[in-house]
């Protein structure tokens, strides 16, 4: 009996209409275009408007991915959305997307592991396809982090942005997703977190107290570089491959300095690294699938090439996937 793999057969992305440039931020907070570019690599980012939500962005990305894969709603039998910023406490974002697409009586759930939510979602969907429980899976990463940013804090407001990315997975006898790896370490909680939630702090939110992303940037940088570098090596080793076999690295788009540091540890030239942070900022769960979609659509990434996808998020959580295109 031949081994069954899951394979990415379509990708898509969606971003809000509004673009916020570094020049715009200079008028809002004590910062400069040079400061932002030097420390983050970001030139601009997309910010959701009043009528744009995580689910509406996820829906736009899903439709693009479905069109690229040549599938309809009736083909999809599994939906998972990775997000930290759902529209509602419940129902979950995946059910909202499923309903909008006309997908009925199929599993649909959302998953929250901060910026690595898409990687966790992809790993789970991969398992469902491999074991025959899903024949066509829709996997989405979507976030509207601008909703929970303190726009007077120059250390965070310059980083985070909104968007969604999606992929369609189908079973294949040929290698597609070779392996995935997900992990976490909760001891780093205080380095990057949001201070309120439903069971803790909801009364303060209802009373009108403000809350925003809290981040200790220098500490996050150190742990992220160390973890992502080790993660890449672990993922390749698990597949019996080396970094010399890689055609592409598709990293989480959190900070250009982190991306550059990880690439150097892998001895990868930046020409083999997909970088989109300059145009989109850190879109959290959406960053990796959006970057993948950009590189596939502009022709850089071609069928048969080997790509390593990886992300790192608050918690801390992290995840990777080794993918044959």
C-alpha positions as YAML, in Angstrom:
chain: A
units: angstrom
residues:
- id: 1
  name: UNK
  ca: [0.00, 0.00, 0.00]
- id: 2
  name: UNK
  ca: [1.44, 3.35, -1.05]
- id: 3
  name: UNK
  ca: [1.97, 6.05, 1.56]
- id: 4
  name: UNK
  ca: [-0.49, 8.93, 1.59]
- id: 5
  name: UNK
  ca: [0.63, 12.56, 1.87]
- id: 6
  name: UNK
  ca: [-1.20, 15.86, 1.96]
- id: 7
  name: UNK
  ca: [-0.29, 18.37, -0.72]
- id: 8
  name: UNK
  ca: [-0.84, 22.12, -1.04]
- id: 9
  name: UNK
  ca: [-2.82, 22.57, -4.27]
- id: 10
  name: UNK
  ca: [-3.87, 26.21, -3.94]
- id: 11
  name: UNK
  ca: [-3.00, 29.35, -1.99]
- id: 12
  name: UNK
  ca: [-4.60, 32.74, -1.41]
- id: 13
  name: UNK
  ca: [-4.36, 35.92, 0.62]
- id: 14
  name: UNK
  ca: [-6.43, 38.95, 1.55]
- id: 15
  name: UNK
  ca: [-5.46, 42.25, 3.17]
- id: 16
  name: UNK
  ca: [-7.49, 45.32, 4.17]
- id: 17
  name: UNK
  ca: [-7.78, 48.22, 1.76]
- id: 18
  name: UNK
  ca: [-6.24, 50.78, 4.10]
- id: 19
  name: UNK
  ca: [-2.44, 51.11, 3.98]
- id: 20
  name: UNK
  ca: [-0.64, 52.73, 6.91]
- id: 21
  name: UNK
  ca: [2.86, 53.87, 5.95]
- id: 22
  name: UNK
  ca: [5.77, 54.72, 8.20]
- id: 23
  name: UNK
  ca: [5.24, 58.35, 7.23]
- id: 24
  name: UNK
  ca: [1.68, 58.08, 8.57]
- id: 25
  name: UNK
  ca: [3.01, 56.67, 11.85]
- id: 26
  name: UNK
  ca: [5.44, 59.59, 12.18]
- id: 27
  name: UNK
  ca: [2.36, 61.79, 12.64]
- id: 28
  name: UNK
  ca: [0.85, 59.48, 15.27]
- id: 29
  name: UNK
  ca: [3.72, 58.50, 17.55]
- id: 30
  name: UNK
  ca: [7.30, 59.46, 18.38]
- id: 31
  name: UNK
  ca: [9.06, 57.52, 15.62]
- id: 32
  name: UNK
  ca: [10.63, 57.93, 12.19]
- id: 33
  name: UNK
  ca: [10.59, 56.03, 8.94]
- id: 34
  name: UNK
  ca: [14.31, 55.36, 9.32]
- id: 35
  name: UNK
  ca: [13.88, 54.03, 12.89]
- id: 36
  name: UNK
  ca: [11.14, 51.61, 11.80]
- id: 37
  name: UNK
  ca: [12.94, 50.37, 8.67]
- id: 38
  name: UNK
  ca: [16.24, 49.89, 10.50]
- id: 39
  name: UNK
  ca: [14.80, 47.96, 13.44]
- id: 40
  name: UNK
  ca: [12.01, 46.01, 11.74]
- id: 41
  name: UNK
  ca: [12.32, 46.13, 7.94]
- id: 42
  name: UNK
  ca: [8.72, 47.33, 7.65]
- id: 43
  name: UNK
  ca: [7.81, 50.07, 5.16]
- id: 44
  name: UNK
  ca: [4.02, 49.86, 5.39]
- id: 45
  name: UNK
  ca: [1.20, 47.69, 6.71]
- id: 46
  name: UNK
  ca: [-2.52, 47.10, 6.06]
- id: 47
  name: UNK
  ca: [-5.04, 48.04, 8.75]
- id: 48
  name: UNK
  ca: [-8.63, 46.77, 8.91]
- id: 49
  name: UNK
  ca: [-11.39, 49.32, 8.52]
- id: 50
  name: UNK
  ca: [-14.64, 49.44, 10.53]
- id: 51
  name: UNK
  ca: [-16.38, 46.88, 8.32]
- id: 52
  name: UNK
  ca: [-13.41, 44.52, 7.89]
- id: 53
  name: UNK
  ca: [-13.01, 41.65, 10.35]
- id: 54
  name: UNK
  ca: [-10.88, 38.58, 10.85]
- id: 55
  name: UNK
  ca: [-13.61, 36.44, 9.31]
- id: 56
  name: UNK
  ca: [-14.08, 38.70, 6.27]
- id: 57
  name: UNK
  ca: [-10.33, 38.66, 5.57]
- id: 58
  name: UNK
  ca: [-10.25, 34.88, 6.09]
- id: 59
  name: UNK
  ca: [-13.13, 34.52, 3.64]
- id: 60
  name: UNK
  ca: [-11.29, 36.56, 0.99]
- id: 61
  name: UNK
  ca: [-8.15, 34.45, 1.34]
- id: 62
  name: UNK
  ca: [-10.19, 31.23, 1.25]
- id: 63
  name: UNK
  ca: [-11.90, 32.19, -2.00]
- id: 64
  name: UNK
  ca: [-8.56, 32.94, -3.65]
- id: 65
  name: UNK
  ca: [-7.10, 29.62, -2.52]
- id: 66
  name: UNK
  ca: [-10.19, 27.72, -3.68]
- id: 67
  name: UNK
  ca: [-10.00, 29.38, -7.09]
- id: 68
  name: UNK
  ca: [-6.31, 28.53, -7.40]
- id: 69
  name: UNK
  ca: [-7.01, 24.90, -6.46]
- id: 70
  name: UNK
  ca: [-10.05, 24.63, -8.69]
- id: 71
  name: UNK
  ca: [-12.34, 23.48, -5.89]
- id: 72
  name: UNK
  ca: [-15.82, 24.52, -4.79]
- id: 73
  name: UNK
  ca: [-17.50, 24.63, -1.40]
- id: 74
  name: UNK
  ca: [-18.99, 21.18, -1.97]
- id: 75
  name: UNK
  ca: [-15.47, 19.73, -2.27]
- id: 76
  name: UNK
  ca: [-14.26, 21.02, 1.12]
- id: 77
  name: UNK
  ca: [-14.76, 18.62, 4.03]
- id: 78
  name: UNK
  ca: [-12.52, 20.17, 6.71]
- id: 79
  name: UNK
  ca: [-12.00, 23.80, 7.75]
- id: 80
  name: UNK
  ca: [-9.57, 25.14, 10.34]
- id: 81
  name: UNK
  ca: [-8.68, 28.77, 11.03]
- id: 82
  name: UNK
  ca: [-5.67, 29.83, 13.08]
- id: 83
  name: UNK
  ca: [-6.30, 33.18, 14.76]
- id: 84
  name: UNK
  ca: [-5.72, 35.15, 17.95]
- id: 85
  name: UNK
  ca: [-8.33, 37.81, 17.14]
- id: 86
  name: UNK
  ca: [-11.70, 36.15, 16.43]
- id: 87
  name: UNK
  ca: [-14.74, 38.27, 15.57]
- id: 88
  name: UNK
  ca: [-16.69, 36.72, 18.46]
- id: 89
  name: UNK
  ca: [-16.07, 34.54, 21.49]
- id: 90
  name: UNK
  ca: [-18.36, 32.09, 19.71]
- id: 91
  name: UNK
  ca: [-19.27, 30.88, 17.17]
- id: 92
  name: UNK
  ca: [-15.70, 30.36, 16.01]
- id: 93
  name: UNK
  ca: [-14.26, 32.01, 12.90]
- id: 94
  name: UNK
  ca: [-14.11, 28.76, 10.92]
- id: 95
  name: UNK
  ca: [-17.86, 28.25, 11.25]
- id: 96
  name: UNK
  ca: [-18.44, 31.82, 10.07]
- id: 97
  name: UNK
  ca: [-16.23, 31.25, 7.03]
- id: 98
  name: UNK
  ca: [-17.87, 27.90, 6.31]
- id: 99
  name: UNK
  ca: [-21.33, 29.45, 6.43]
- id: 100
  name: UNK
  ca: [-20.31, 32.29, 4.11]
- id: 101
  name: UNK
  ca: [-18.88, 29.79, 1.63]
- id: 102
  name: UNK
  ca: [-21.90, 27.50, 1.83]
- id: 103
  name: UNK
  ca: [-20.03, 24.58, 3.41]
- id: 104
  name: UNK
  ca: [-22.51, 22.48, 5.42]
- id: 105
  name: UNK
  ca: [-22.19, 19.64, 7.91]
- id: 106
  name: UNK
  ca: [-18.40, 19.57, 7.96]
- id: 107
  name: UNK
  ca: [-15.92, 20.01, 10.84]
- id: 108
  name: UNK
  ca: [-14.93, 23.65, 11.28]
- id: 109
  name: UNK
  ca: [-12.92, 25.00, 14.19]
- id: 110
  name: UNK
  ca: [-10.51, 27.75, 15.15]
- id: 111
  name: UNK
  ca: [-7.18, 27.35, 16.91]
- id: 112
  name: UNK
  ca: [-5.21, 29.91, 18.91]
- id: 113
  name: UNK
  ca: [-1.46, 29.70, 19.40]
- id: 114
  name: UNK
  ca: [-0.68, 33.36, 18.63]
- id: 115
  name: UNK
  ca: [1.54, 33.94, 15.59]
- id: 116
  name: UNK
  ca: [2.14, 30.21, 15.05]
- id: 117
  name: UNK
  ca: [-1.60, 29.44, 14.83]
- id: 118
  name: UNK
  ca: [-1.45, 28.75, 11.09]
- id: 119
  name: UNK
  ca: [1.43, 26.31, 11.52]
- id: 120
  name: UNK
  ca: [-0.48, 24.42, 14.22]
- id: 121
  name: UNK
  ca: [-3.59, 24.42, 12.00]
- id: 122
  name: UNK
  ca: [-1.61, 23.16, 9.01]
- id: 123
  name: UNK
  ca: [-0.08, 20.36, 11.09]
- id: 124
  name: UNK
  ca: [-3.51, 19.19, 12.27]
- id: 125
  name: UNK
  ca: [-5.06, 19.36, 8.79]
- id: 126
  name: UNK
  ca: [-2.09, 17.43, 7.39]
- id: 127
  name: UNK
  ca: [-2.81, 14.60, 9.85]
- id: 128
  name: UNK
  ca: [-6.50, 14.48, 8.90]
- id: 129
  name: UNK
  ca: [-5.66, 14.24, 5.20]
- id: 130
  name: UNK
  ca: [-2.92, 11.65, 5.73]
- id: 131
  name: UNK
  ca: [-5.22, 9.35, 7.72]
- id: 132
  name: UNK
  ca: [-8.03, 9.65, 5.18]
- id: 133
  name: UNK
  ca: [-10.41, 11.66, 7.37]
- id: 134
  name: UNK
  ca: [-10.32, 14.65, 5.00]
- id: 135
  name: UNK
  ca: [-10.18, 14.75, 1.22]
- id: 136
  name: UNK
  ca: [-10.05, 18.51, 0.78]
- id: 137
  name: UNK
  ca: [-8.99, 20.72, 3.69]
- id: 138
  name: UNK
  ca: [-9.17, 24.50, 3.89]
- id: 139
  name: UNK
  ca: [-6.52, 25.91, 6.24]
- id: 140
  name: UNK
  ca: [-6.47, 29.63, 7.04]
- id: 141
  name: UNK
  ca: [-4.35, 31.98, 9.13]
- id: 142
  name: UNK
  ca: [-6.07, 35.31, 9.81]
- id: 143
  name: UNK
  ca: [-5.67, 38.13, 12.29]
- id: 144
  name: UNK
  ca: [-6.62, 41.75, 12.94]
- id: 145
  name: UNK
  ca: [-3.98, 42.61, 15.52]
- id: 146
  name: UNK
  ca: [-4.52, 46.32, 14.94]
- id: 147
  name: UNK
  ca: [-7.60, 45.93, 17.17]
- id: 148
  name: UNK
  ca: [-5.44, 45.11, 20.22]
- id: 149
  name: UNK
  ca: [-2.46, 47.40, 19.68]
- id: 150
  name: UNK
  ca: [-1.70, 50.48, 21.79]
- id: 151
  name: UNK
  ca: [-1.23, 53.11, 19.10]
- id: 152
  name: UNK
  ca: [0.78, 55.28, 21.48]
- id: 153
  name: UNK
  ca: [3.38, 52.53, 22.05]
- id: 154
  name: UNK
  ca: [5.97, 52.89, 19.31]
- id: 155
  name: UNK
  ca: [7.56, 49.54, 20.17]
- id: 156
  name: UNK
  ca: [4.46, 47.57, 19.16]
- id: 157
  name: UNK
  ca: [2.27, 49.75, 16.96]
- id: 158
  name: UNK
  ca: [4.88, 49.88, 14.20]
- id: 159
  name: UNK
  ca: [4.98, 46.07, 14.01]
- id: 160
  name: UNK
  ca: [1.52, 44.59, 13.93]
- id: 161
  name: UNK
  ca: [-0.96, 44.58, 11.07]
- id: 162
  name: UNK
  ca: [-3.93, 42.74, 9.59]
- id: 163
  name: UNK
  ca: [-4.40, 40.10, 6.90]
- id: 164
  name: UNK
  ca: [-5.26, 36.52, 6.03]
- id: 165
  name: UNK
  ca: [-3.65, 33.69, 4.10]
- id: 166
  name: UNK
  ca: [-5.07, 30.31, 3.11]
- id: 167
  name: UNK
  ca: [-4.12, 26.99, 1.55]
- id: 168
  name: UNK
  ca: [-6.06, 24.03, 0.20]
- id: 169
  name: UNK
  ca: [-4.76, 20.55, 1.05]
- id: 170
  name: UNK
  ca: [-5.58, 17.39, -0.87]
- id: 171
  name: UNK
  ca: [-4.29, 13.82, -0.55]
- id: 172
  name: UNK
  ca: [-1.46, 12.71, -2.84]
- id: 173
  name: UNK
  ca: [0.66, 9.62, -3.38]
- id: 174
  name: UNK
  ca: [3.57, 11.96, -4.14]
- id: 175
  name: UNK
  ca: [5.33, 13.76, -1.26]
- id: 176
  name: UNK
  ca: [3.79, 17.15, -0.45]
- id: 177
  name: UNK
  ca: [4.01, 18.03, 3.22]
- id: 178
  name: UNK
  ca: [6.92, 15.83, 4.27]
- id: 179
  name: UNK
  ca: [6.77, 16.57, 7.99]
- id: 180
  name: UNK
  ca: [5.48, 19.10, 10.52]
- id: 181
  name: UNK
  ca: [6.71, 20.01, 13.98]
- id: 182
  name: UNK
  ca: [4.83, 21.97, 16.66]
- id: 183
  name: UNK
  ca: [5.87, 22.78, 20.22]
- id: 184
  name: UNK
  ca: [5.57, 25.30, 23.05]
- id: 185
  name: UNK
  ca: [7.12, 26.54, 26.28]
- id: 186
  name: UNK
  ca: [4.84, 28.48, 28.63]
- id: 187
  name: UNK
  ca: [7.63, 29.80, 30.86]
- id: 188
  name: UNK
  ca: [8.06, 32.75, 28.48]
- id: 189
  name: UNK
  ca: [4.49, 34.00, 28.87]
- id: 190
  name: UNK
  ca: [5.49, 37.38, 30.31]
- id: 191
  name: UNK
  ca: [7.65, 38.32, 27.32]
- id: 192
  name: UNK
  ca: [4.75, 38.64, 24.87]
- id: 193
  name: UNK
  ca: [1.09, 38.57, 25.85]
- id: 194
  name: UNK
  ca: [-2.31, 40.28, 25.93]
- id: 195
  name: UNK
  ca: [-3.24, 41.08, 29.55]
- id: 196
  name: UNK
  ca: [-7.00, 40.41, 29.55]
- id: 197
  name: UNK
  ca: [-9.37, 37.66, 28.51]
- id: 198
  name: UNK
  ca: [-12.83, 36.21, 29.11]
- id: 199
  name: UNK
  ca: [-12.13, 34.42, 32.40]
- id: 200
  name: UNK
  ca: [-9.51, 36.92, 33.56]
- id: 201
  name: UNK
  ca: [-10.02, 40.65, 33.25]
- id: 202
  name: UNK
  ca: [-13.35, 40.63, 31.41]
- id: 203
  name: UNK
  ca: [-14.92, 42.77, 34.13]
- id: 204
  name: UNK
  ca: [-12.23, 45.40, 33.59]
- id: 205
  name: UNK
  ca: [-12.81, 45.33, 29.83]
- id: 206
  name: UNK
  ca: [-16.53, 45.79, 30.37]
- id: 207
  name: UNK
  ca: [-15.74, 48.69, 32.69]
- id: 208
  name: UNK
  ca: [-13.80, 50.36, 29.90]
- id: 209
  name: UNK
  ca: [-10.24, 49.67, 31.00]
- id: 210
  name: UNK
  ca: [-7.78, 49.70, 28.11]
- id: 211
  name: UNK
  ca: [-5.71, 46.64, 27.17]
- id: 212
  name: UNK
  ca: [-3.08, 46.11, 24.51]
- id: 213
  name: UNK
  ca: [-0.30, 43.76, 23.44]
- id: 214
  name: UNK
  ca: [2.58, 43.70, 25.92]
- id: 215
  name: UNK
  ca: [6.04, 42.85, 24.56]
- id: 216
  name: UNK
  ca: [9.63, 42.81, 25.77]
- id: 217
  name: UNK
  ca: [11.21, 43.06, 22.36]
- id: 218
  name: UNK
  ca: [14.87, 42.32, 23.07]
- id: 219
  name: UNK
  ca: [14.09, 39.17, 25.04]
- id: 220
  name: UNK
  ca: [11.62, 37.98, 22.41]
- id: 221
  name: UNK
  ca: [14.26, 38.50, 19.71]
- id: 222
  name: UNK
  ca: [16.82, 36.31, 21.48]
- id: 223
  name: UNK
  ca: [14.45, 33.41, 22.15]
- id: 224
  name: UNK
  ca: [12.90, 33.62, 18.67]
- id: 225
  name: UNK
  ca: [16.23, 33.41, 16.82]
- id: 226
  name: UNK
  ca: [17.46, 30.51, 18.96]
- id: 227
  name: UNK
  ca: [14.18, 28.61, 18.73]
- id: 228
  name: UNK
  ca: [13.54, 29.10, 15.01]
- id: 229
  name: UNK
  ca: [17.11, 28.11, 14.11]
- id: 230
  name: UNK
  ca: [16.85, 24.91, 16.16]
- id: 231
  name: UNK
  ca: [13.37, 24.26, 14.78]
- id: 232
  name: UNK
  ca: [14.63, 24.40, 11.20]
- id: 233
  name: UNK
  ca: [17.39, 21.89, 11.93]
- id: 234
  name: UNK
  ca: [15.00, 19.56, 13.81]
- id: 235
  name: UNK
  ca: [12.48, 19.62, 10.98]
- id: 236
  name: UNK
  ca: [15.08, 18.83, 8.33]
- id: 237
  name: UNK
  ca: [16.61, 16.07, 10.45]
- id: 238
  name: UNK
  ca: [13.19, 14.51, 10.97]
- id: 239
  name: UNK
  ca: [12.79, 14.28, 7.19]
- id: 240
  name: UNK
  ca: [16.30, 12.96, 6.67]
- id: 241
  name: UNK
  ca: [17.35, 16.09, 4.79]
- id: 242
  name: UNK
  ca: [19.92, 18.86, 5.27]
- id: 243
  name: UNK
  ca: [19.83, 22.63, 4.89]
- id: 244
  name: UNK
  ca: [21.63, 22.21, 1.56]
- id: 245
  name: UNK
  ca: [18.46, 20.53, 0.23]
- id: 246
  name: UNK
  ca: [16.33, 23.62, 0.88]
- id: 247
  name: UNK
  ca: [15.21, 25.78, -2.02]
- id: 248
  name: UNK
  ca: [13.26, 28.22, 0.13]
- id: 249
  name: UNK
  ca: [12.75, 29.40, 3.68]
- id: 250
  name: UNK
  ca: [9.31, 30.92, 4.34]
- id: 251
  name: UNK
  ca: [9.67, 32.37, 7.85]
- id: 252
  name: UNK
  ca: [7.26, 34.17, 10.12]
- id: 253
  name: UNK
  ca: [7.35, 37.84, 9.13]
- id: 254
  name: UNK
  ca: [7.88, 39.31, 12.61]
- id: 255
  name: UNK
  ca: [11.06, 41.33, 12.21]
- id: 256
  name: UNK
  ca: [13.63, 41.47, 9.41]
- id: 257
  name: UNK
  ca: [16.47, 41.15, 11.93]
- id: 258
  name: UNK
  ca: [15.04, 37.85, 13.18]
- id: 259
  name: UNK
  ca: [14.61, 36.59, 9.61]
- id: 260
  name: UNK
  ca: [18.17, 37.57, 8.70]
- id: 261
  name: UNK
  ca: [19.63, 35.98, 11.85]
- id: 262
  name: UNK
  ca: [17.83, 32.66, 11.24]
- id: 263
  name: UNK
  ca: [18.90, 32.63, 7.57]
- id: 264
  name: UNK
  ca: [22.53, 33.17, 8.58]
- id: 265
  name: UNK
  ca: [22.39, 30.31, 11.08]
- id: 266
  name: UNK
  ca: [21.11, 28.08, 8.28]
- id: 267
  name: UNK
  ca: [23.76, 29.37, 5.84]
- id: 268
  name: UNK
  ca: [20.96, 30.43, 3.52]
- id: 269
  name: UNK
  ca: [21.43, 33.49, 1.28]
- id: 270
  name: UNK
  ca: [18.58, 35.97, 1.55]
- id: 271
  name: UNK
  ca: [17.81, 35.24, -2.11]
- id: 272
  name: UNK
  ca: [16.37, 31.93, -0.89]
- id: 273
  name: UNK
  ca: [14.27, 33.53, 1.85]
- id: 274
  name: UNK
  ca: [10.76, 34.82, 1.18]
- id: 275
  name: UNK
  ca: [10.46, 38.26, 2.77]
- id: 276
  name: UNK
  ca: [7.20, 40.21, 2.69]
- id: 277
  name: UNK
  ca: [7.38, 42.10, 5.97]
- id: 278
  name: UNK
  ca: [8.26, 45.35, 4.16]
- id: 279
  name: UNK
  ca: [4.79, 45.43, 2.58]
- id: 280
  name: UNK
  ca: [2.58, 43.81, 5.21]
- id: 281
  name: UNK
  ca: [4.23, 44.09, 8.65]
- id: 282
  name: UNK
  ca: [3.65, 41.33, 11.18]
- id: 283
  name: UNK
  ca: [0.23, 39.86, 10.36]
- id: 284
  name: UNK
  ca: [0.55, 37.15, 13.02]
- id: 285
  name: UNK
  ca: [-1.23, 33.92, 11.96]
- id: 286
  name: UNK
  ca: [-1.50, 35.20, 8.39]
- id: 287
  name: UNK
  ca: [2.20, 35.96, 7.87]
- id: 288
  name: UNK
  ca: [3.45, 32.56, 6.64]
- id: 289
  name: UNK
  ca: [0.54, 31.66, 4.32]
- id: 290
  name: UNK
  ca: [0.54, 35.18, 2.87]
- id: 291
  name: UNK
  ca: [4.28, 35.00, 2.16]
- id: 292
  name: UNK
  ca: [3.84, 31.56, 0.60]
- id: 293
  name: UNK
  ca: [1.08, 32.88, -1.65]
- id: 294
  name: UNK
  ca: [3.16, 35.88, -2.73]
- id: 295
  name: UNK
  ca: [6.13, 33.72, -3.71]
- id: 296
  name: UNK
  ca: [4.01, 31.17, -5.58]
- id: 297
  name: UNK
  ca: [2.05, 33.78, -7.49]
- id: 298
  name: UNK
  ca: [5.09, 35.82, -8.52]
- id: 299
  name: UNK
  ca: [6.75, 32.67, -9.87]
- id: 300
  name: UNK
  ca: [9.70, 32.42, -7.50]
- id: 301
  name: UNK
  ca: [8.54, 29.15, -6.00]
- id: 302
  name: UNK
  ca: [8.08, 26.39, -8.54]
- id: 303
  name: UNK
  ca: [6.67, 22.85, -8.49]
- id: 304
  name: UNK
  ca: [9.11, 20.30, -7.11]
- id: 305
  name: UNK
  ca: [11.04, 22.76, -4.96]
- id: 306
  name: UNK
  ca: [11.50, 22.21, -1.23]
- id: 307
  name: UNK
  ca: [10.33, 24.92, 1.20]
- id: 308
  name: UNK
  ca: [10.58, 25.19, 4.97]
- id: 309
  name: UNK
  ca: [7.72, 27.11, 6.59]
- id: 310
  name: UNK
  ca: [8.10, 28.19, 10.22]
- id: 311
  name: UNK
  ca: [6.56, 30.56, 12.75]
- id: 312
  name: UNK
  ca: [7.01, 31.69, 16.33]
- id: 313
  name: UNK
  ca: [4.34, 33.18, 18.59]
- id: 314
  name: UNK
  ca: [3.49, 34.43, 22.05]
- id: 315
  name: UNK
  ca: [3.27, 31.82, 24.74]
- id: 316
  name: UNK
  ca: [5.80, 30.88, 23.43]
- id: 317
  name: UNK
  ca: [4.61, 28.56, 20.67]
- id: 318
  name: UNK
  ca: [6.29, 27.54, 17.44]
- id: 319
  name: UNK
  ca: [5.70, 25.35, 14.43]
- id: 320
  name: UNK
  ca: [7.13, 24.29, 11.09]
- id: 321
  name: UNK
  ca: [6.34, 22.35, 7.94]
- id: 322
  name: UNK
  ca: [8.67, 20.95, 5.29]
- id: 323
  name: UNK
  ca: [6.84, 21.18, 2.00]
- id: 324
  name: UNK
  ca: [7.52, 19.84, -1.47]
- id: 325
  name: UNK
  ca: [5.69, 22.17, -3.86]
...
